[in-house]
Amino acid sequence: MRFLILADIHANLEALEAVLERARGQFDQVICCGDLVGYGPDPNRVTEAVRQLDPAVAVRGNHDKAAVGLTDLSWFNPPARSAALWTQAQLSEENRSYLLGMLRGPVEGEGFTVAHGSLLDEDQYLLNLEDALQSLSLAPHRLTFFGHTHVQGGFAWFKEQRAGRLDPGLRKGAAESRLALDSENRYLINPGSVGQPRDDDPRAAFAVYDRGKALVSYFRVEYPVGRVQQKMRRAGLPGYLADRLSRGW
């Protein structure tokens, strides 16, 4: 079984379409680590596309909650708050119902766990080893997929009793990197952000997990960033959110 791992699409349809085209024929089921919407200009079309993919596991993200009134927007910075309010006004009833029904992470799959933030708090950012170690120690399975940080890679607790970051090394321009999984290690895998990367690489990010081969492949793919920026500006979304797509931050 091969799983396409998606996270932080953020209503960026062009990025999602590029990812699905690149991943064509390489997966059997989909796992979604949350944040289908927020920031971007196509919340309905992205939500509909994910619904059609019928993910095996899909957990909600903080922007999914914001789009349906499940979180306090005072915690959001002004551009994110503005985009959340815009998204609320755009969503169809069907897509709003879908987002309302998304599961709160973490959720267990067949031999893996799926979260948006951490295993302690769905809204916690796993940015350092200290926080990652807490989730690694709590994980019911040796493999966990998460998102939220928009940084491709993750963390691992190795059988030698040491922890480390996972860096796919794709920021230098490569398009694919493979990680062979050791059954004695524990992993937190972040596929990166489809629609708003924040690791200095503007290309859309995703991963594929091949359970039979015990292999995770990280990918980056180009998409028409300028087209998305134009749509965001026409929609009246904050210019900062559009500009940052070109920088990958």
Phi, psi and chi 1 to 4 in degrees:
 res  aa     phi    psi   chi1   chi2   chi3   chi4
   1 MET       -  133.7 -177.6   68.0   71.0      -
   2 ARG  -119.0  133.0  -58.4  166.1  -59.5  169.8
   3 PHE  -116.5  130.5  -63.1   89.1      -      -
   4 LEU   -85.7  122.6  171.8   62.4      -      -
   5 ILE  -104.0  117.3  -42.7  -61.3      -      -
   6 LEU  -117.6  145.1  -56.3  175.3      -      -
   7 ALA  -151.5  148.1      -      -      -      -
   8 ASP    51.5   59.7  -59.2  -69.9      -      -
   9 ILE   -74.1  -37.5  -56.1  168.0      -      -
  10 HIS    52.7   49.6  -76.8  -63.8      -      -
  11 ALA    55.7   29.5      -      -      -      -
  12 ASN  -103.1   91.2 -172.3  -29.1      -      -
  13 LEU   -65.6  -42.2 -179.0   65.1      -      -
  14 GLU   -61.4  -40.6  -78.2   76.2    7.5      -
  15 ALA   -65.8  -42.6      -      -      -      -
  16 LEU   -63.8  -42.1  177.5   59.1      -      -
  17 GLU   -63.4  -39.3  -71.8  177.0  -21.4      -
  18 ALA   -64.7  -40.0      -      -      -      -
  19 VAL   -64.6  -46.7  163.9      -      -      -
  20 LEU   -64.7  -34.8  -65.7  177.0      -      -
  21 GLU   -68.4  -42.8  178.1   61.0   29.4      -
  22 ARG   -66.7  -34.5  177.1   65.0 -178.8   84.4
  23 ALA   -88.6   -1.2      -      -      -      -
  24 ARG   -53.3  129.2 -174.3 -173.1  -59.3  -86.2
  25 GLY    80.4    0.4      -      -      -      -
  26 GLN  -108.7    3.8  -61.2 -175.6   58.0      -
  27 PHE  -145.5  157.2   66.6   94.8      -      -
  28 ASP  -109.3  -33.5  -54.6  -62.1      -      -
  29 GLN  -139.4  167.2  -69.7 -172.4  -37.6      -
  30 VAL  -118.6  141.6  173.1      -      -      -
  31 ILE  -120.0  131.8  -66.6  170.0      -      -
  32 CYS  -120.4  124.7 -177.0      -      -      -
  33 CYS   -95.6   17.1  -60.9      -      -      -
  34 GLY    99.1  171.4      -      -      -      -
  35 ASP    61.7   63.9  -86.0   -5.9      -      -
  36 LEU   -67.1  -35.9  -80.9   60.8      -      -
  37 VAL  -122.0 -176.5  -60.0      -      -      -
  38 GLY    96.7  140.0      -      -      -      -
  39 TYR    75.5  -51.4  -61.6  132.5      -      -
  40 GLY   -88.9  173.8      -      -      -      -
  41 PRO   -92.7   -3.2   34.4  -35.8      -      -
  42 ASP  -128.3   60.1  -76.6  -57.9      -      -
  43 PRO   -63.4  -37.8   22.3  -33.6      -      -
  44 ASN   -71.8  -46.2  -77.9  -52.8      -      -
  45 ARG   -67.8  -35.0  -65.7 -178.3   67.3 -175.8
  46 VAL   -69.5  -44.4  164.1      -      -      -
  47 THR   -62.0  -41.6  -56.7      -      -      -
  48 GLU   -63.1  -39.1  -71.9  158.6    6.5      -
  49 ALA   -64.5  -41.1      -      -      -      -
  50 VAL   -68.2  -40.0  172.6      -      -      -
  51 ARG   -58.3  -39.8  -72.2  168.8   53.8 -164.2
  52 GLN   -68.9  -29.0  -69.7  174.2    7.4      -
  53 LEU   -70.5  -21.6  -70.5  169.9      -      -
  54 ASP    51.5   67.6 -170.2   21.8      -      -
  55 PRO   -57.6  143.4  -23.4   34.3      -      -
  56 ALA   -65.6  -39.2      -      -      -      -
  57 VAL  -140.3  133.2 -179.0      -      -      -
  58 ALA  -142.9  123.7      -      -      -      -
  59 VAL  -110.1  156.0  -61.5      -      -      -
  60 ARG   -81.3  153.3   67.8 -171.4 -173.0 -177.3
  61 GLY  -110.3  173.3      -      -      -      -
  62 ASN   -64.8  -31.3   54.9  -47.4      -      -
  63 HIS   -77.9  -27.8  -73.4  -94.0      -      -
  64 ASP   -64.3  -42.9  -58.3  -37.8      -      -
  65 LYS   -63.5  -42.5  -68.1 -169.4  -63.9  179.4
  66 ALA   -62.4  -35.4      -      -      -      -
  67 ALA   -70.3  -18.3      -      -      -      -
  68 VAL  -120.5   18.2  -66.2      -      -      -
  69 GLY    75.8   25.2      -      -      -      -
  70 LEU   -98.5    6.7  -67.7  179.5      -      -
  71 THR  -144.6  157.9 -165.3      -      -      -
  72 ASP   -82.3  114.0 -178.2   -1.1      -      -
  73 LEU   -71.3   -9.2  -69.0 -178.8      -      -
  74 SER   -65.8  -18.7   67.1      -      -      -
  75 TRP   -80.1  -12.9  -68.3   99.2      -      -
  76 PHE   -86.0  147.8  -80.3   42.6      -      -
  77 ASN   -71.3  162.0   62.8   48.1      -      -
  78 PRO   -54.7  -45.3  -30.3   37.4      -      -
  79 PRO   -63.1  -40.9  -23.6   35.4      -      -
  80 ALA   -66.1  -39.2      -      -      -      -
  81 ARG   -64.5  -43.1 -172.8 -177.3  -47.6  125.3
  82 SER   -61.5  -43.8  175.8      -      -      -
  83 ALA   -66.2  -36.3      -      -      -      -
  84 ALA   -65.5  -42.8      -      -      -      -
  85 LEU   -65.4  -39.2  -68.4  170.3      -      -
  86 TRP   -62.8  -43.6 -179.6   87.7      -      -
  87 THR   -63.2  -42.1  -59.3      -      -      -
  88 GLN   -54.7  -39.7  -71.8  179.1    2.1      -
  89 ALA   -75.1  -21.0      -      -      -      -
  90 GLN   -90.9  -28.6  -57.6  -59.2  -46.9      -
  91 LEU   -64.4  136.3  -78.5  174.0      -      -
  92 SER   -73.6  162.7   69.6      -      -      -
  93 GLU   -63.0  -38.9  -78.6  -56.5  -47.1      -
  94 GLU   -62.7  -44.6  -79.1 -172.4  -19.6      -
  95 ASN   -72.8  -34.3  -70.5  -32.0      -      -
  96 ARG   -62.6  -41.9 -174.4  176.3 -173.0  -83.8
  97 SER   -63.7  -39.0  -65.8      -      -      -
  98 TYR   -63.0  -46.5 -179.7   82.1      -      -
  99 LEU   -64.5  -38.2  -65.3  177.0      -      -
 100 LEU   -61.4  -32.0  -86.8  169.8      -      -
 101 GLY   -88.5   -2.4      -      -      -      -
 102 MET   -65.0  146.7  -68.3 -175.6   75.1      -
 103 LEU   -75.8  147.3  -60.9  175.5      -      -
 104 ARG   -82.3  126.6  175.8  176.7 -177.2  165.9
 105 GLY   -80.6  162.3      -      -      -      -
 106 PRO   -80.7  152.4   28.4  -34.7      -      -
 107 VAL  -128.2  137.5  172.5      -      -      -
 108 GLU   -88.8  134.0  -68.9 -172.8   44.3      -
 109 GLY  -107.1 -160.2      -      -      -      -
 110 GLU   -84.7   89.9  -63.6 -178.0   14.4      -
 111 GLY    89.0   10.2      -      -      -      -
 112 PHE  -152.2  166.3   54.7   80.0      -      -
 113 THR  -120.9  147.2  -55.5      -      -      -
 114 VAL  -123.9  130.7 -179.3      -      -      -
 115 ALA  -138.3  162.2      -      -      -      -
 116 HIS   -90.4  -59.8 -179.2   61.8      -      -
 117 GLY   -95.0 -102.6      -      -      -      -
 118 SER  -116.6  179.3   76.9      -      -      -
 119 LEU   -79.8  -13.3  -87.7   70.0      -      -
 120 LEU   -89.5  -35.4  -71.0  167.4      -      -
 121 ASP  -152.8  123.0 -176.2  -20.6      -      -
 122 GLU   -62.2  -17.9   62.6  178.8  -20.2      -
 123 ASP  -104.7    5.2  -64.8  -27.3      -      -
 124 GLN   -80.4  134.5 -179.0 -173.3   17.7      -
 125 TYR   -85.7  124.9  -70.7   91.7      -      -
 126 LEU   -93.8   91.5  -67.6 -178.5      -      -
 127 LEU  -111.4  -14.7  -67.5  167.5      -      -
 128 ASN  -137.1  165.2   57.6   61.4      -      -
 129 LEU   -64.1  -36.8  -82.1  174.5      -      -
 130 GLU   -59.7  -47.5 -178.3  179.1   -2.7      -
 131 ASP   -69.2  -38.1  -70.0  -23.1      -      -
 132 ALA   -62.9  -35.9      -      -      -      -
 133 LEU   -62.6  -33.7  -79.6  170.7      -      -
 134 GLN   -63.0  -44.3  -68.6 -178.6  -63.8      -
 135 SER   -69.7  -39.0  -76.0      -      -      -
 136 LEU   -60.5  -37.5  -75.8  164.2      -      -
 137 SER   -74.7  -25.4   65.9      -      -      -
 138 LEU   -91.7  -18.2  -68.8  170.4      -      -
 139 ALA   -61.3  129.6      -      -      -      -
 140 PRO   -71.4  -19.6   24.8  -32.8      -      -
 141 HIS  -122.9  164.1  -59.7  -72.2      -      -
 142 ARG   -77.2   -8.8  -69.2 -172.7  173.7  -87.4
 143 LEU  -128.0  123.8 -178.7   61.1      -      -
 144 THR  -128.7  136.7  -62.7      -      -      -
 145 PHE  -107.1  136.4  -60.9  106.0      -      -
 146 PHE  -146.5  169.7   74.3  105.1      -      -
 147 GLY  -136.4 -131.8      -      -      -      -
 148 HIS    77.9  -38.9 -160.7   29.8      -      -
 149 THR   -84.2  -19.3   67.8      -      -      -
 150 HIS    66.1   22.4  -60.6 -149.0      -      -
 151 VAL  -118.1  117.3  176.9      -      -      -
 152 GLN   -72.3  138.7 -168.7  176.3   54.0      -
 153 GLY   137.9 -109.0      -      -      -      -
 154 GLY   129.6 -152.7      -      -      -      -
 155 PHE  -144.1  161.9  -55.6   89.8      -      -
 156 ALA  -148.0  148.7      -      -      -      -
 157 TRP  -110.3  113.8  176.1 -105.0      -      -
 158 PHE   -88.8  156.4  -60.2  103.4      -      -
 159 LYS   -62.6  -17.9   57.2 -172.0  175.7 -175.8
 160 GLU   -79.1    9.1  -61.8   86.0    0.7      -
 161 GLN    66.0   46.7  -57.5  -59.4  -60.6      -
 162 ARG  -141.8  155.8   61.9 -179.5 -179.8   85.2
 163 ALA  -111.3  157.1      -      -      -      -
 164 GLY  -161.6  162.9      -      -      -      -
 165 ARG   -82.6  153.9  -70.7 -179.2  177.5  -87.0
 166 LEU  -107.3  116.8  -59.9  173.0      -      -
 167 ASP  -119.8  109.2 -176.6   -1.2      -      -
 168 PRO   -64.5  -18.2  -17.7   30.9      -      -
 169 GLY    70.2   27.3      -      -      -      -
 170 LEU   -91.3   -5.9  -61.7 -177.5      -      -
 171 ARG   -68.7  -11.7  -71.4 -173.8  -64.9  -83.0
 172 LYS   -85.9    3.3  -63.8  179.4 -179.2  178.9
 173 GLY   114.0  -11.8      -      -      -      -
 174 ALA   -65.9  159.1      -      -      -      -
 175 ALA  -107.8  -12.2      -      -      -      -
 176 GLU  -151.5  143.7 -179.7  179.2   -6.6      -
 177 SER  -144.4  139.4  176.1      -      -      -
 178 ARG  -114.9  141.2  -64.0 -172.9  175.3 -173.4
 179 LEU  -124.1  113.0  171.6   67.0      -      -
 180 ALA   -80.7  126.5      -      -      -      -
 181 LEU   -87.4  130.9  -57.2  177.4      -      -
 182 ASP   -95.0  127.9 -171.9  -47.0      -      -
 183 SER   -65.4  -13.6   61.7      -      -      -
 184 GLU   -96.0   -5.7  -63.7 -175.9   53.5      -
 185 ASN   -95.3  166.7  -64.0  -19.2      -      -
 186 ARG  -120.4  139.0  -56.9 -178.2   73.1   84.8
 187 TYR  -129.6  140.5  -61.4   93.3      -      -
 188 LEU  -114.3  110.5  -73.1  167.2      -      -
 189 ILE  -106.3  122.7  -58.9  -69.6      -      -
 190 ASN  -108.3  117.0 -168.9  -35.5      -      -
 191 PRO   -72.3   -9.5   29.9  -36.6      -      -
 192 GLY    89.0  172.8      -      -      -      -
 193 SER   -92.1  129.8  171.9      -      -      -
 194 VAL   -65.5  -50.4  171.9      -      -      -
 195 GLY  -105.4   -9.5      -      -      -      -
 196 GLN  -155.1   70.2 -163.6 -172.4   83.2      -
 197 PRO   -59.6  146.3  -22.9   34.1      -      -
 198 ARG  -132.0   37.3  -65.7  179.5 -173.7  168.8
 199 ASP  -125.2   35.0   50.0    9.6      -      -
 200 ASP    66.5   21.8  -62.1  -46.1      -      -
 201 ASP  -136.4  110.2 -174.1  -21.1      -      -
 202 PRO   -73.2   -7.7   26.9  -34.7      -      -
 203 ARG   -69.1  147.2  -64.3  175.7  -63.1  170.2
 204 ALA   -63.2  141.4      -      -      -      -
 205 ALA  -118.5  146.6      -      -      -      -
 206 PHE  -162.6  176.6   68.4  100.4      -      -
 207 ALA  -142.8  159.9      -      -      -      -
 208 VAL  -128.2  128.1  172.2      -      -      -
 209 TYR  -106.7  118.3  166.3   48.5      -      -
 210 ASP  -100.5  102.3 -171.3  -39.2      -      -
 211 ARG   -66.1  -38.4 -174.3  162.3   58.2 -168.2
 212 GLY   -64.1  -35.8      -      -      -      -
 213 LYS   -94.2   -2.2  -65.1 -178.6  178.5  178.7
 214 ALA    50.7   55.7      -      -      -      -
 215 LEU  -137.9  133.0 -178.4   70.9      -      -
 216 VAL  -112.6  126.6  169.4      -      -      -
 217 SER  -111.7  124.6  -62.1      -      -      -
 218 TYR   -93.2  142.6  -64.3   97.3      -      -
 219 PHE  -133.3  152.9  -65.1   89.2      -      -
 220 ARG  -130.4  145.1  -58.6  -55.8  -79.1 -114.5
 221 VAL  -144.3  139.8   61.7      -      -      -
 222 GLU   -72.6  150.1  -58.4  -84.0   -0.5      -
 223 TYR  -148.5  165.1   73.8   94.4      -      -
 224 PRO   -75.9   82.5   26.1  -35.0      -      -
 225 VAL   -57.4  -43.5  173.5      -      -      -
 226 GLY   -58.3  -37.0      -      -      -      -
 227 ARG   -64.7  -41.6 -174.7 -174.6  -52.7  166.1
 228 VAL   -66.4  -40.9 -179.0      -      -      -
 229 GLN   -61.8  -40.4  -68.8  172.6  -42.6      -
 230 GLN   -62.2  -43.3  -71.1  177.1   -4.7      -
 231 LYS   -64.3  -37.8  -69.4  165.0   71.1  171.8
 232 MET   -65.7  -42.2  -67.4  174.5   72.6      -
 233 ARG   -68.5  -39.1  -65.9 -174.2  177.5  106.7
 234 ARG   -63.9  -32.4  -74.8 -161.1  -59.4  -92.6
 235 ALA   -77.8  -11.3      -      -      -      -
 236 GLY    83.4   16.4      -      -      -      -
 237 LEU   -71.9  154.1  -71.5  162.8      -      -
 238 PRO   -54.2  132.3  -28.5   36.7      -      -
 239 GLY   -59.2  -32.5      -      -      -      -
 240 TYR   -58.2  -40.1  166.5   74.5      -      -
 241 LEU   -67.3  -34.6  -62.3  178.0      -      -
 242 ALA   -72.5  -44.5      -      -      -      -
 243 ASP   -61.5  -39.2  -66.8  -18.5      -      -
 244 ARG   -67.7  -20.0   72.6 -172.8  -53.8  178.4
 245 LEU   -60.2  -33.9  -67.9  179.3      -      -
 246 SER   -71.8  -24.4  -61.1      -      -      -
 247 ARG   -95.7  -16.4  -56.1 -168.2  -61.0  -91.9
 248 GLY    68.2   36.7      -      -      -      -
 249 TRP  -159.3      - -175.6 -104.5      -      -
